[in-house]
Amino acid sequence: MFLYSRHMSNHHQLRRMVEQLQREADIQRIKTSEASSSLMRYIQEHEAEDYLLVGFSSQRANPFREKSSCALL
């Protein structure tokens, strides 16, 4: 019984591996040079919206600002 169970488990793992490899083989590939030029174009088109480059218009617009706390004395 144990041997049969182990064999079925191994068979299931191999089947899942083959299915994963088939999915990966179906992925459309592009050349690195094409991908990098596309990425650079996207970055240049959206750099005005990038808060790491231009910052925030005010401290209140910054969602990462340190939250003020109320202190009672």
PQR file of N, CA, C, O and H, with PARSE charges and radii, in Angstrom:
ATOM      1  N   MET A   1       0.831  -1.198   0.000 -0.4000 1.5000
ATOM      2  CA  MET A   1       0.000   0.000   0.000 -0.0000 2.0000
ATOM      3  C   MET A   1       0.875   1.263   0.000  0.5500 1.7000
ATOM      4  O   MET A   1       0.616   2.209  -0.744 -0.5500 1.4000
ATOM      5  N   PHE A   2       1.905   1.261   0.838 -0.4000 1.5000
ATOM      6  CA  PHE A   2       2.786   2.429   0.937 -0.0000 2.0000
ATOM      7  C   PHE A   2       3.506   2.667  -0.385  0.5500 1.7000
ATOM      8  O   PHE A   2       3.624   3.811  -0.824 -0.5500 1.4000
ATOM      9  H   PHE A   2       2.116   0.492   1.442  0.4000 1.0000
ATOM     10  N   LEU A   3       3.979   1.626  -1.013 -0.4000 1.5000
ATOM     11  CA  LEU A   3       4.690   1.735  -2.285 -0.0000 2.0000
ATOM     12  C   LEU A   3       3.766   2.292  -3.361  0.5500 1.7000
ATOM     13  O   LEU A   3       4.178   3.146  -4.146 -0.5500 1.4000
ATOM     14  H   LEU A   3       3.883   0.697  -0.657  0.4000 1.0000
ATOM     15  N   TYR A   4       2.537   1.825  -3.406 -0.4000 1.5000
ATOM     16  CA  TYR A   4       1.556   2.314  -4.371 -0.0000 2.0000
ATOM     17  C   TYR A   4       1.274   3.795  -4.135  0.5500 1.7000
ATOM     18  O   TYR A   4       1.199   4.572  -5.087 -0.5500 1.4000
ATOM     19  H   TYR A   4       2.202   1.131  -2.768  0.4000 1.0000
ATOM     20  N   SER A   5       1.121   4.184  -2.893 -0.4000 1.5000
ATOM     21  CA  SER A   5       0.852   5.580  -2.537 -0.0000 2.0000
ATOM     22  C   SER A   5       2.019   6.470  -2.952  0.5500 1.7000
ATOM     23  O   SER A   5       1.811   7.557  -3.492 -0.5500 1.4000
ATOM     24  H   SER A   5       1.183   3.553  -2.120  0.4000 1.0000
ATOM     25  N   ARG A   6       3.234   6.016  -2.704 -0.4000 1.5000
ATOM     26  CA  ARG A   6       4.424   6.788  -3.059 -0.0000 2.0000
ATOM     27  C   ARG A   6       4.552   6.908  -4.576  0.5500 1.7000
ATOM     28  O   ARG A   6       4.937   7.959  -5.088 -0.5500 1.4000
ATOM     29  H   ARG A   6       3.403   5.134  -2.265  0.4000 1.0000
ATOM     30  N   HIS A   7       4.229   5.830  -5.296 -0.4000 1.5000
ATOM     31  CA  HIS A   7       4.276   5.845  -6.755 -0.0000 2.0000
ATOM     32  C   HIS A   7       3.259   6.839  -7.305  0.5500 1.7000
ATOM     33  O   HIS A   7       3.582   7.592  -8.224 -0.5500 1.4000
ATOM     34  H   HIS A   7       3.916   4.976  -4.880  0.4000 1.0000
ATOM     35  N   MET A   8       2.059   6.863  -6.777 -0.4000 1.5000
ATOM     36  CA  MET A   8       1.018   7.780  -7.239 -0.0000 2.0000
ATOM     37  C   MET A   8       1.405   9.224  -6.931  0.5500 1.7000
ATOM     38  O   MET A   8       1.156  10.123  -7.735 -0.5500 1.4000
ATOM     39  H   MET A   8       1.797   6.251  -6.031  0.4000 1.0000
ATOM     40  N   SER A   9       2.008   9.441  -5.778 -0.4000 1.5000
ATOM     41  CA  SER A   9       2.453  10.783  -5.413 -0.0000 2.0000
ATOM     42  C   SER A   9       3.533  11.259  -6.376  0.5500 1.7000
ATOM     43  O   SER A   9       3.504  12.404  -6.826 -0.5500 1.4000
ATOM     44  H   SER A   9       2.210   8.711  -5.125  0.4000 1.0000
ATOM     45  N   ASN A  10       4.476  10.395  -6.692 -0.4000 1.5000
ATOM     46  CA  ASN A  10       5.546  10.733  -7.617 -0.0000 2.0000
ATOM     47  C   ASN A  10       4.968  10.995  -9.009  0.5500 1.7000
ATOM     48  O   ASN A  10       5.377  11.937  -9.686 -0.5500 1.4000
ATOM     49  H   ASN A  10       4.500   9.465  -6.327  0.4000 1.0000
ATOM     50  N   HIS A  11       4.027  10.167  -9.427 -0.4000 1.5000
ATOM     51  CA  HIS A  11       3.369  10.348 -10.729 -0.0000 2.0000
ATOM     52  C   HIS A  11       2.653  11.695 -10.776  0.5500 1.7000
ATOM     53  O   HIS A  11       2.715  12.391 -11.789 -0.5500 1.4000
ATOM     54  H   HIS A  11       3.695   9.401  -8.876  0.4000 1.0000
ATOM     55  N   HIS A  12       1.983  12.065  -9.705 -0.4000 1.5000
ATOM     56  CA  HIS A  12       1.269  13.344  -9.639 -0.0000 2.0000
ATOM     57  C   HIS A  12       2.258  14.515  -9.719  0.5500 1.7000
ATOM     58  O   HIS A  12       1.999  15.503 -10.405 -0.5500 1.4000
ATOM     59  H   HIS A  12       1.932  11.499  -8.882  0.4000 1.0000
ATOM     60  N   GLN A  13       3.379  14.399  -9.022 -0.4000 1.5000
ATOM     61  CA  GLN A  13       4.390  15.460  -9.051 -0.0000 2.0000
ATOM     62  C   GLN A  13       4.972  15.612 -10.450  0.5500 1.7000
ATOM     63  O   GLN A  13       5.169  16.731 -10.923 -0.5500 1.4000
ATOM     64  H   GLN A  13       3.589  13.596  -8.465  0.4000 1.0000
ATOM     65  N   LEU A  14       5.248  14.495 -11.111 -0.4000 1.5000
ATOM     66  CA  LEU A  14       5.787  14.559 -12.463 -0.0000 2.0000
ATOM     67  C   LEU A  14       4.784  15.160 -13.432  0.5500 1.7000
ATOM     68  O   LEU A  14       5.157  15.936 -14.312 -0.5500 1.4000
ATOM     69  H   LEU A  14       5.088  13.586 -10.726  0.4000 1.0000
ATOM     70  N   ARG A  15       3.517  14.808 -13.278 -0.4000 1.5000
ATOM     71  CA  ARG A  15       2.470  15.370 -14.135 -0.0000 2.0000
ATOM     72  C   ARG A  15       2.385  16.889 -13.946  0.5500 1.7000
ATOM     73  O   ARG A  15       2.276  17.632 -14.922 -0.5500 1.4000
ATOM     74  H   ARG A  15       3.214  14.178 -12.563  0.4000 1.0000
ATOM     75  N   ARG A  16       2.434  17.345 -12.695 -0.4000 1.5000
ATOM     76  CA  ARG A  16       2.393  18.789 -12.432 -0.0000 2.0000
ATOM     77  C   ARG A  16       3.613  19.488 -13.021  0.5500 1.7000
ATOM     78  O   ARG A  16       3.499  20.598 -13.540 -0.5500 1.4000
ATOM     79  H   ARG A  16       2.522  16.741 -11.903  0.4000 1.0000
ATOM     80  N   MET A  17       4.781  18.846 -12.946 -0.4000 1.5000
ATOM     81  CA  MET A  17       5.988  19.430 -13.501 -0.0000 2.0000
ATOM     82  C   MET A  17       5.873  19.564 -15.020  0.5500 1.7000
ATOM     83  O   MET A  17       6.245  20.593 -15.584 -0.5500 1.4000
ATOM     84  H   MET A  17       4.873  17.944 -12.524  0.4000 1.0000
ATOM     85  N   VAL A  18       5.363  18.537 -15.672 -0.4000 1.5000
ATOM     86  CA  VAL A  18       5.196  18.583 -17.126 -0.0000 2.0000
ATOM     87  C   VAL A  18       4.208  19.680 -17.507  0.5500 1.7000
ATOM     88  O   VAL A  18       4.445  20.417 -18.464 -0.5500 1.4000
ATOM     89  H   VAL A  18       5.061  17.701 -15.214  0.4000 1.0000
ATOM     90  N   GLU A  19       3.110  19.798 -16.776 -0.4000 1.5000
ATOM     91  CA  GLU A  19       2.129  20.851 -17.057 -0.0000 2.0000
ATOM     92  C   GLU A  19       2.749  22.235 -16.897  0.5500 1.7000
ATOM     93  O   GLU A  19       2.498  23.129 -17.706 -0.5500 1.4000
ATOM     94  H   GLU A  19       2.917  19.199 -15.998  0.4000 1.0000
ATOM     95  N   GLN A  20       3.560  22.411 -15.854 -0.4000 1.5000
ATOM     96  CA  GLN A  20       4.226  23.698 -15.637 -0.0000 2.0000
ATOM     97  C   GLN A  20       5.195  23.996 -16.775  0.5500 1.7000
ATOM     98  O   GLN A  20       5.244  25.125 -17.263 -0.5500 1.4000
ATOM     99  H   GLN A  20       3.764  21.685 -15.197  0.4000 1.0000
ATOM    100  N   LEU A  21       5.949  23.020 -17.195 -0.4000 1.5000
ATOM    101  CA  LEU A  21       6.897  23.219 -18.301 -0.0000 2.0000
ATOM    102  C   LEU A  21       6.160  23.540 -19.599  0.5500 1.7000
ATOM    103  O   LEU A  21       6.650  24.329 -20.406 -0.5500 1.4000
ATOM    104  H   LEU A  21       5.909  22.103 -16.799  0.4000 1.0000
ATOM    105  N   GLN A  22       4.997  22.944 -19.808 -0.4000 1.5000
ATOM    106  CA  GLN A  22       4.204  23.257 -21.000 -0.0000 2.0000
ATOM    107  C   GLN A  22       3.717  24.699 -20.959  0.5500 1.7000
ATOM    108  O   GLN A  22       3.738  25.392 -21.976 -0.5500 1.4000
ATOM    109  H   GLN A  22       4.598  22.303 -19.152  0.4000 1.0000
ATOM    110  N   ARG A  23       3.274  25.157 -19.773 -0.4000 1.5000
ATOM    111  CA  ARG A  23       2.837  26.560 -19.633 -0.0000 2.0000
ATOM    112  C   ARG A  23       3.997  27.502 -19.916  0.5500 1.7000
ATOM    113  O   ARG A  23       3.822  28.510 -20.601 -0.5500 1.4000
ATOM    114  H   ARG A  23       3.257  24.593 -18.947  0.4000 1.0000
ATOM    115  N   GLU A  24       5.177  27.188 -19.398 -0.4000 1.5000
ATOM    116  CA  GLU A  24       6.345  28.035 -19.619 -0.0000 2.0000
ATOM    117  C   GLU A  24       6.759  28.040 -21.084  0.5500 1.7000
ATOM    118  O   GLU A  24       7.211  29.066 -21.594 -0.5500 1.4000
ATOM    119  H   GLU A  24       5.320  26.370 -18.842  0.4000 1.0000
ATOM    120  N   ALA A  25       6.613  26.916 -21.761 -0.4000 1.5000
ATOM    121  CA  ALA A  25       6.976  26.848 -23.178 -0.0000 2.0000
ATOM    122  C   ALA A  25       6.026  27.686 -24.031  0.5500 1.7000
ATOM    123  O   ALA A  25       6.407  28.140 -25.109 -0.5500 1.4000
ATOM    124  H   ALA A  25       6.246  26.083 -21.347  0.4000 1.0000
ATOM    125  N   ASP A  26       4.803  27.894 -23.566 -0.4000 1.5000
ATOM    126  CA  ASP A  26       3.812  28.671 -24.318 -0.0000 2.0000
ATOM    127  C   ASP A  26       3.982  30.183 -24.160  0.5500 1.7000
ATOM    128  O   ASP A  26       3.332  30.953 -24.866 -0.5500 1.4000
ATOM    129  H   ASP A  26       4.493  27.525 -22.690  0.4000 1.0000
ATOM    130  N   ILE A  27       4.842  30.613 -23.248 -0.4000 1.5000
ATOM    131  CA  ILE A  27       5.050  32.043 -23.020 -0.0000 2.0000
ATOM    132  C   ILE A  27       5.751  32.648 -24.227  0.5500 1.7000
ATOM    133  O   ILE A  27       6.766  32.134 -24.697 -0.5500 1.4000
ATOM    134  H   ILE A  27       5.371  29.987 -22.674  0.4000 1.0000
ATOM    135  N   GLN A  28       5.195  33.743 -24.719 -0.4000 1.5000
ATOM    136  CA  GLN A  28       5.807  34.412 -25.876 -0.0000 2.0000
ATOM    137  C   GLN A  28       7.073  35.135 -25.419  0.5500 1.7000
ATOM    138  O   GLN A  28       7.034  35.908 -24.461 -0.5500 1.4000
ATOM    139  H   GLN A  28       4.370  34.160 -24.338  0.4000 1.0000
ATOM    140  N   ARG A  29       8.165  34.895 -26.080 -0.4000 1.5000
ATOM    141  CA  ARG A  29       9.464  35.486 -25.739 -0.0000 2.0000
ATOM    142  C   ARG A  29       9.758  36.649 -26.674  0.5500 1.7000
ATOM    143  O   ARG A  29       9.365  36.639 -27.840 -0.5500 1.4000
ATOM    144  H   ARG A  29       8.197  34.268 -26.858  0.4000 1.0000
ATOM    145  N   ILE A  30      10.457  37.655 -26.146 -0.4000 1.5000
ATOM    146  CA  ILE A  30      10.939  38.755 -26.976 -0.0000 2.0000
ATOM    147  C   ILE A  30      12.419  38.948 -26.667  0.5500 1.7000
ATOM    148  O   ILE A  30      12.906  38.513 -25.624 -0.5500 1.4000
ATOM    149  H   ILE A  30      10.777  37.663 -25.199  0.4000 1.0000
ATOM    150  N   LYS A  31      13.115  39.591 -27.565 -0.4000 1.5000
ATOM    151  CA  LYS A  31      14.544  39.829 -27.381 -0.0000 2.0000
ATOM    152  C   LYS A  31      14.759  40.805 -26.232  0.5500 1.7000
ATOM    153  O   LYS A  31      13.935  41.688 -25.994 -0.5500 1.4000
ATOM    154  H   LYS A  31      12.719  39.944 -28.413  0.4000 1.0000
ATOM    155  N   THR A  32      15.867  40.640 -25.527 -0.4000 1.5000
ATOM    156  CA  THR A  32      16.202  41.514 -24.413 -0.0000 2.0000
ATOM    157  C   THR A  32      16.330  42.958 -24.869  0.5500 1.7000
ATOM    158  O   THR A  32      15.894  43.869 -24.165 -0.5500 1.4000
ATOM    159  H   THR A  32      16.536  39.923 -25.721  0.4000 1.0000
ATOM    160  N   SER A  33      16.916  43.178 -26.026 -0.4000 1.5000
ATOM    161  CA  SER A  33      17.073  44.543 -26.527 -0.0000 2.0000
ATOM    162  C   SER A  33      15.707  45.194 -26.762  0.5500 1.7000
ATOM    163  O   SER A  33      15.530  46.382 -26.496 -0.5500 1.4000
ATOM    164  H   SER A  33      17.270  42.439 -26.598  0.4000 1.0000
ATOM    165  N   GLU A  34      14.757  44.421 -27.255 -0.4000 1.5000
ATOM    166  CA  GLU A  34      13.404  44.942 -27.481 -0.0000 2.0000
ATOM    167  C   GLU A  34      12.702  45.245 -26.150  0.5500 1.7000
ATOM    168  O   GLU A  34      12.034  46.269 -26.010 -0.5500 1.4000
ATOM    169  H   GLU A  34      14.901  43.456 -27.471  0.4000 1.0000
ATOM    170  N   ALA A  35      12.863  44.348 -25.186 -0.4000 1.5000
ATOM    171  CA  ALA A  35      12.240  44.548 -23.878 -0.0000 2.0000
ATOM    172  C   ALA A  35      12.839  45.757 -23.163  0.5500 1.7000
ATOM    173  O   ALA A  35      12.110  46.542 -22.556 -0.5500 1.4000
ATOM    174  H   ALA A  35      13.406  43.516 -25.300  0.4000 1.0000
ATOM    175  N   SER A  36      14.164  45.912 -23.231 -0.4000 1.5000
ATOM    176  CA  SER A  36      14.801  47.031 -22.533 -0.0000 2.0000
ATOM    177  C   SER A  36      14.446  48.366 -23.182  0.5500 1.7000
ATOM    178  O   SER A  36      14.252  49.357 -22.477 -0.5500 1.4000
ATOM    179  H   SER A  36      14.756  45.275 -23.724  0.4000 1.0000
ATOM    180  N   SER A  37      14.358  48.411 -24.500 -0.4000 1.5000
ATOM    181  CA  SER A  37      13.972  49.672 -25.141 -0.0000 2.0000
ATOM    182  C   SER A  37      12.518  50.014 -24.835  0.5500 1.7000
ATOM    183  O   SER A  37      12.179  51.184 -24.656 -0.5500 1.4000
ATOM    184  H   SER A  37      14.516  47.606 -25.073  0.4000 1.0000
ATOM    185  N   SER A  38      11.668  49.011 -24.775 -0.4000 1.5000
ATOM    186  CA  SER A  38      10.266  49.234 -24.411 -0.0000 2.0000
ATOM    187  C   SER A  38      10.160  49.743 -22.972  0.5500 1.7000
ATOM    188  O   SER A  38       9.381  50.653 -22.691 -0.5500 1.4000
ATOM    189  H   SER A  38      11.943  48.061 -24.921  0.4000 1.0000
ATOM    190  N   LEU A  39      10.935  49.162 -22.070 -0.4000 1.5000
ATOM    191  CA  LEU A  39      10.939  49.588 -20.671 -0.0000 2.0000
ATOM    192  C   LEU A  39      11.458  51.020 -20.532  0.5500 1.7000
ATOM    193  O   LEU A  39      10.891  51.811 -19.780 -0.5500 1.4000
ATOM    194  H   LEU A  39      11.568  48.423 -22.298  0.4000 1.0000
ATOM    195  N   MET A  40      12.518  51.353 -21.243 -0.4000 1.5000
ATOM    196  CA  MET A  40      13.061  52.712 -21.193 -0.0000 2.0000
ATOM    197  C   MET A  40      12.041  53.720 -21.727  0.5500 1.7000
ATOM    198  O   MET A  40      11.888  54.804 -21.163 -0.5500 1.4000
ATOM    199  H   MET A  40      12.979  50.710 -21.855  0.4000 1.0000
ATOM    200  N   ARG A  41      11.350  53.372 -22.798 -0.4000 1.5000
ATOM    201  CA  ARG A  41      10.328  54.256 -23.363 -0.0000 2.0000
ATOM    202  C   ARG A  41       9.197  54.482 -22.359  0.5500 1.7000
ATOM    203  O   ARG A  41       8.732  55.609 -22.192 -0.5500 1.4000
ATOM    204  H   ARG A  41      11.474  52.491 -23.256  0.4000 1.0000
ATOM    205  N   TYR A  42       8.755  53.411 -21.688 -0.4000 1.5000
ATOM    206  CA  TYR A  42       7.695  53.527 -20.682 -0.0000 2.0000
ATOM    207  C   TYR A  42       8.135  54.434 -19.536  0.5500 1.7000
ATOM    208  O   TYR A  42       7.368  55.285 -19.085 -0.5500 1.4000
ATOM    209  H   TYR A  42       9.133  52.496 -21.824  0.4000 1.0000
ATOM    210  N   ILE A  43       9.357  54.255 -19.069 -0.4000 1.5000
ATOM    211  CA  ILE A  43       9.870  55.069 -17.963 -0.0000 2.0000
ATOM    212  C   ILE A  43       9.918  56.539 -18.358  0.5500 1.7000
ATOM    213  O   ILE A  43       9.517  57.401 -17.576 -0.5500 1.4000
ATOM    214  H   ILE A  43       9.981  53.564 -19.435  0.4000 1.0000
ATOM    215  N   GLN A  44      10.401  56.837 -19.558 -0.4000 1.5000
ATOM    216  CA  GLN A  44      10.482  58.221 -20.015 -0.0000 2.0000
ATOM    217  C   GLN A  44       9.099  58.841 -20.170  0.5500 1.7000
ATOM    218  O   GLN A  44       8.915  60.023 -19.878 -0.5500 1.4000
ATOM    219  H   GLN A  44      10.727  56.137 -20.194  0.4000 1.0000
ATOM    220  N   GLU A  45       8.134  58.065 -20.622 -0.4000 1.5000
ATOM    221  CA  GLU A  45       6.779  58.586 -20.800 -0.0000 2.0000
ATOM    222  C   GLU A  45       6.089  58.868 -19.465  0.5500 1.7000
ATOM    223  O   GLU A  45       5.204  59.721 -19.400 -0.5500 1.4000
ATOM    224  H   GLU A  45       8.283  57.105 -20.860  0.4000 1.0000
ATOM    225  N   HIS A  46       6.481  58.167 -18.404 -0.4000 1.5000
ATOM    226  CA  HIS A  46       5.806  58.297 -17.112 -0.0000 2.0000
ATOM    227  C   HIS A  46       6.667  58.924 -16.021  0.5500 1.7000
ATOM    228  O   HIS A  46       6.289  58.897 -14.850 -0.5500 1.4000
ATOM    229  H   HIS A  46       7.200  57.475 -18.456  0.4000 1.0000
ATOM    230  N   GLU A  47       7.823  59.489 -16.386 -0.4000 1.5000
ATOM    231  CA  GLU A  47       8.706  60.026 -15.352 -0.0000 2.0000
ATOM    232  C   GLU A  47       8.111  61.226 -14.627  0.5500 1.7000
ATOM    233  O   GLU A  47       8.463  61.476 -13.475 -0.5500 1.4000
ATOM    234  H   GLU A  47       8.130  59.510 -17.338  0.4000 1.0000
ATOM    235  N   ALA A  48       7.221  61.972 -15.268 -0.4000 1.5000
ATOM    236  CA  ALA A  48       6.612  63.126 -14.605 -0.0000 2.0000
ATOM    237  C   ALA A  48       5.675  62.686 -13.473  0.5500 1.7000
ATOM    238  O   ALA A  48       5.387  63.466 -12.565 -0.5500 1.4000
ATOM    239  H   ALA A  48       6.934  61.769 -16.204  0.4000 1.0000
ATOM    240  N   GLU A  49       5.204  61.449 -13.529 -0.4000 1.5000
ATOM    241  CA  GLU A  49       4.297  60.923 -12.507 -0.0000 2.0000
ATOM    242  C   GLU A  49       5.036  60.123 -11.436  0.5500 1.7000
ATOM    243  O   GLU A  49       4.409  59.609 -10.509 -0.5500 1.4000
ATOM    244  H   GLU A  49       5.438  60.816 -14.266  0.4000 1.0000
ATOM    245  N   ASP A  50       6.342  60.012 -11.550 -0.4000 1.5000
ATOM    246  CA  ASP A  50       7.128  59.197 -10.625 -0.0000 2.0000
ATOM    247  C   ASP A  50       7.530  60.028  -9.418  0.5500 1.7000
ATOM    248  O   ASP A  50       8.368  60.924  -9.525 -0.5500 1.4000
ATOM    249  H   ASP A  50       6.851  60.429 -12.303  0.4000 1.0000
ATOM    250  N   TYR A  51       6.941  59.735  -8.283 -0.4000 1.5000
ATOM    251  CA  TYR A  51       7.186  60.516  -7.073 -0.0000 2.0000
ATOM    252  C   TYR A  51       8.595  60.336  -6.537  0.5500 1.7000
ATOM    253  O   TYR A  51       9.073  61.181  -5.780 -0.5500 1.4000
ATOM    254  H   TYR A  51       6.260  59.007  -8.196  0.4000 1.0000
ATOM    255  N   LEU A  52       9.274  59.255  -6.911 -0.4000 1.5000
ATOM    256  CA  LEU A  52      10.662  59.088  -6.495 -0.0000 2.0000
ATOM    257  C   LEU A  52      11.566  60.077  -7.221  0.5500 1.7000
ATOM    258  O   LEU A  52      12.632  60.426  -6.715 -0.5500 1.4000
ATOM    259  H   LEU A  52       8.885  58.569  -7.526  0.4000 1.0000
ATOM    260  N   LEU A  53      11.149  60.533  -8.408 -0.4000 1.5000
ATOM    261  CA  LEU A  53      11.943  61.495  -9.172 -0.0000 2.0000
ATOM    262  C   LEU A  53      11.537  62.937  -8.888  0.5500 1.7000
ATOM    263  O   LEU A  53      12.399  63.798  -8.713 -0.5500 1.4000
ATOM    264  H   LEU A  53      10.283  60.249  -8.819  0.4000 1.0000
ATOM    265  N   VAL A  54      10.237  63.210  -8.842 -0.4000 1.5000
ATOM    266  CA  VAL A  54       9.768  64.597  -8.731 -0.0000 2.0000
ATOM    267  C   VAL A  54       9.300  64.967  -7.330  0.5500 1.7000
ATOM    268  O   VAL A  54       9.111  66.149  -7.042 -0.5500 1.4000
ATOM    269  H   VAL A  54       9.537  62.510  -8.985  0.4000 1.0000
ATOM    270  N   GLY A  55       9.109  63.998  -6.465 -0.4000 1.5000
ATOM    271  CA  GLY A  55       8.650  64.286  -5.116 -0.0000 2.0000
ATOM    272  C   GLY A  55       7.155  64.544  -5.079  0.5500 1.7000
ATOM    273  O   GLY A  55       6.464  64.382  -6.085 -0.5500 1.4000
ATOM    274  H   GLY A  55       9.262  63.037  -6.699  0.4000 1.0000
ATOM    275  N   PHE A  56       6.662  64.943  -3.926 -0.4000 1.5000
ATOM    276  CA  PHE A  56       5.240  65.211  -3.737 -0.0000 2.0000
ATOM    277  C   PHE A  56       5.006  66.718  -3.733  0.5500 1.7000
ATOM    278  O   PHE A  56       5.870  67.497  -3.333 -0.5500 1.4000
ATOM    279  H   PHE A  56       7.223  65.074  -3.109  0.4000 1.0000
ATOM    280  N   SER A  57       3.828  67.105  -4.184 -0.4000 1.5000
ATOM    281  CA  SER A  57       3.515  68.534  -4.247 -0.0000 2.0000
ATOM    282  C   SER A  57       3.436  69.142  -2.853  0.5500 1.7000
ATOM    283  O   SER A  57       3.754  70.318  -2.676 -0.5500 1.4000
ATOM    284  H   SER A  57       3.125  66.471  -4.510  0.4000 1.0000
ATOM    285  N   SER A  58       3.023  68.375  -1.879 -0.4000 1.5000
ATOM    286  CA  SER A  58       2.979  68.840  -0.491 -0.0000 2.0000
ATOM    287  C   SER A  58       3.176  67.641   0.429  0.5500 1.7000
ATOM    288  O   SER A  58       3.070  66.493  -0.001 -0.5500 1.4000
ATOM    289  H   SER A  58       2.765  67.419  -2.023  0.4000 1.0000
ATOM    290  N   GLN A  59       3.455  67.909   1.659 -0.4000 1.5000
ATOM    291  CA  GLN A  59       3.669  66.829   2.630 -0.0000 2.0000
ATOM    292  C   GLN A  59       2.382  66.039   2.832  0.5500 1.7000
ATOM    293  O   GLN A  59       2.427  64.835   3.087 -0.5500 1.4000
ATOM    294  H   GLN A  59       3.542  68.842   2.009  0.4000 1.0000
ATOM    295  N   ARG A  60       1.233  66.708   2.721 -0.4000 1.5000
ATOM    296  CA  ARG A  60      -0.050  66.023   2.911 -0.0000 2.0000
ATOM    297  C   ARG A  60      -0.335  65.040   1.769  0.5500 1.7000
ATOM    298  O   ARG A  60      -1.059  64.065   1.970 -0.5500 1.4000
ATOM    299  H   ARG A  60       1.197  67.686   2.514  0.4000 1.0000
ATOM    300  N   ALA A  61       0.213  65.275   0.595 -0.4000 1.5000
ATOM    301  CA  ALA A  61      -0.005  64.392  -0.551 -0.0000 2.0000
ATOM    302  C   ALA A  61       0.831  63.115  -0.452  0.5500 1.7000
ATOM    303  O   ALA A  61       0.587  62.162  -1.192 -0.5500 1.4000
ATOM    304  H   ALA A  61       0.801  66.067   0.431  0.4000 1.0000
ATOM    305  N   ASN A  62       1.791  63.085   0.432 -0.4000 1.5000
ATOM    306  CA  ASN A  62       2.671  61.943   0.595 -0.0000 2.0000
ATOM    307  C   ASN A  62       1.985  60.870   1.451  0.5500 1.7000
ATOM    308  O   ASN A  62       1.806  61.079   2.651 -0.5500 1.4000
ATOM    309  H   ASN A  62       1.988  63.859   1.033  0.4000 1.0000
ATOM    310  N   PRO A  63       1.599  59.737   0.874 -0.5600 1.5000
ATOM    311  CA  PRO A  63       0.934  58.695   1.667  0.2800 2.0000
ATOM    312  C   PRO A  63       1.905  57.967   2.600  0.5500 1.7000
ATOM    313  O   PRO A  63       1.468  57.208   3.466 -0.5500 1.4000
ATOM    314  N   PHE A  64       3.209  58.185   2.440 -0.4000 1.5000
ATOM    315  CA  PHE A  64       4.214  57.513   3.251 -0.0000 2.0000
ATOM    316  C   PHE A  64       4.743  58.402   4.378  0.5500 1.7000
ATOM    317  O   PHE A  64       5.660  58.019   5.105 -0.5500 1.4000
ATOM    318  H   PHE A  64       3.564  58.801   1.736  0.4000 1.0000
ATOM    319  N   ARG A  65       4.160  59.577   4.511 -0.4000 1.5000
ATOM    320  CA  ARG A  65       4.642  60.488   5.552 -0.0000 2.0000
ATOM    321  C   ARG A  65       4.394  59.883   6.930  0.5500 1.7000
ATOM    322  O   ARG A  65       3.518  59.041   7.126 -0.5500 1.4000
ATOM    323  H   ARG A  65       3.415  59.888   3.921  0.4000 1.0000
ATOM    324  N   GLU A  66       5.193  60.344   7.858 -0.4000 1.5000
ATOM    325  CA  GLU A  66       5.013  59.877   9.227 -0.0000 2.0000
ATOM    326  C   GLU A  66       3.737  60.487   9.775  0.5500 1.7000
ATOM    327  O   GLU A  66       3.526  61.699   9.719 -0.5500 1.4000
ATOM    328  H   GLU A  66       5.905  61.028   7.699  0.4000 1.0000
ATOM    329  N   LYS A  67       2.909  59.633  10.295 -0.4000 1.5000
ATOM    330  CA  LYS A  67       1.627  60.095  10.807 -0.0000 2.0000
ATOM    331  C   LYS A  67       1.842  60.905  12.085  0.5500 1.7000
ATOM    332  O   LYS A  67       2.603  60.510  12.969 -0.5500 1.4000
ATOM    333  H   LYS A  67       3.080  58.649  10.340  0.4000 1.0000
ATOM    334  N   SER A  68       1.165  62.028  12.159 -0.4000 1.5000
ATOM    335  CA  SER A  68       1.282  62.842  13.380 -0.0000 2.0000
ATOM    336  C   SER A  68       0.467  62.192  14.465  0.5500 1.7000
ATOM    337  O   SER A  68      -0.592  61.615  14.215 -0.5500 1.4000
ATOM    338  H   SER A  68       0.547  62.348  11.441  0.4000 1.0000
ATOM    339  N   SER A  69       0.970  62.291  15.657 -0.4000 1.5000
ATOM    340  CA  SER A  69       0.256  61.696  16.785 -0.0000 2.0000
ATOM    341  C   SER A  69      -0.107  62.805  17.766  0.5500 1.7000
ATOM    342  O   SER A  69       0.551  63.842  17.842 -0.5500 1.4000
ATOM    343  H   SER A  69       1.830  62.759  15.860  0.4000 1.0000
ATOM    344  N   CYS A  70      -1.116  62.563  18.468 -0.4000 1.5000
ATOM    345  CA  CYS A  70      -1.582  63.516  19.449 -0.0000 2.0000
ATOM    346  C   CYS A  70      -0.972  63.147  20.801  0.5500 1.7000
ATOM    347  O   CYS A  70      -1.081  62.007  21.251 -0.5500 1.4000
ATOM    348  H   CYS A  70      -1.651  61.721  18.406  0.4000 1.0000
ATOM    349  N   ALA A  71      -0.337  64.114  21.434 -0.4000 1.5000
ATOM    350  CA  ALA A  71       0.276  63.857  22.739 -0.0000 2.0000
ATOM    351  C   ALA A  71      -0.389  64.752  23.771  0.5500 1.7000
ATOM    352  O   ALA A  71      -0.499  65.963  23.576 -0.5500 1.4000
ATOM    353  H   ALA A  71      -0.249  65.040  21.068  0.4000 1.0000
ATOM    354  N   LEU A  72      -0.813  64.177  24.822 -0.4000 1.5000
ATOM    355  CA  LEU A  72      -1.424  64.933  25.917 -0.0000 2.0000
ATOM    356  C   LEU A  72      -0.393  65.115  27.023  0.5500 1.7000
ATOM    357  O   LEU A  72       0.304  64.180  27.416 -0.5500 1.4000
ATOM    358  H   LEU A  72      -0.724  63.194  24.981  0.4000 1.0000
ATOM    359  N   LEU A  73      -0.321  66.339  27.507 -0.4000 1.5000
ATOM    360  CA  LEU A  73       0.628  66.617  28.588 -0.0000 2.0000
ATOM    361  C   LEU A  73      -0.069  66.792  29.891  0.5500 1.7000
ATOM    362  O   LEU A  73       0.578  67.033  30.910 -0.5500 1.4000
ATOM    363  H   LEU A  73      -0.887  67.099  27.187  0.4000 1.0000
TER
END
